[in-house]
């Protein structure tokens, strides 16, 4: 059991205040590995979680997550502070995941945005078959959600994770993924519709089983 | 059934009108209930071995440039110092210049033979005259009448 829906694990969300973060960034720019270690402490689980869901292989995800922090450490001199450190880290992570996916060539899953909708029933905008607030996030349901994430295109998955998991705003996601805000909204809508359908099917079958 | 045109625009990621954009915002609001499903997913905590491997890599990155820069500056400074020292030690000293010689030399050329040259030529002329018997050399005894 991971707890109720909407309750976030504190261990996963080690936010640091902006002043502390800025001080650590300044120290890290001077190649202070210890200061950068504190930044890693704050973001490692979230970055690894994101990368793990973007790539299929766990081993690959661990490699890429390390690469994210190494690249960030080496490139901190170029970090101008126009975006937040979080946005910058996730941009690096996103770019590395795309590079890795292209290298591995994951086929239609990567390129086709609407592949998830080609052979499915018409979209339902408000799925009333289940009420998420009443759901308990048990292991089984979390597996279903992970499956739904894995079955959607990479573009949709990225936006859904950044918005619903990392609590990023539309503008921030647009800057991270380098697409217009309207595109972010479109992708988020499609991703959520995909998720609702997947979870709705699971709940329907669970009810039928009972 | 909602507007199929809007759905096509969403799927194809084509630009929307202001009203369509508002409609999409409303649709996203209606989907908000599904957001906690993803938000509640557990992020894996990386292992200690993963972290120590990362720390090693970070340490390598932080040490290398420092060493390089210190070596660079020290060697650069030392090389410059040696070069300057060598310049002072081994620089050939220019001979002291006799300013009067320099200043009179062009004048001598312009005015004719130098003093030494004129003395030498005078000596040669005198010598020649003596040899040819042209020159009269007074005998010390010839002027005395009592010697006859």
Interface residues (C-beta under 8 A of the other chain):
Chain A: X2 X3 X4 X5 X6 X7 X8 X9 X11 X12 X31 X32 X33 X36 X37 X40 X44 X45 X46 X48 X49 X52 X53 X62 X65 X66 X69 X70 X73 X74 X113 X114 X117 X122 X123 X125 X126 X127 X131 X132 X133 X135 X137 X141 X142 X145 X146 X149 X160 X161 X163 X164 X165 X167 X182 X183 X185 X186 X187 X188 X189 X190 X192 X193 X195 X196 X199
Chain B: X1 X2 X7 X9 X10 X11 X12 X13 X15 X16 X21 X24 X25 X27 X28 X30 X31 X33 X34 X35 X36 X37 X38 X39 X40 X41 X42 X43 X44 X45 X46 X50 X51 X53 X54 X55 X57 X58 X59 X61 X62 X65 X66
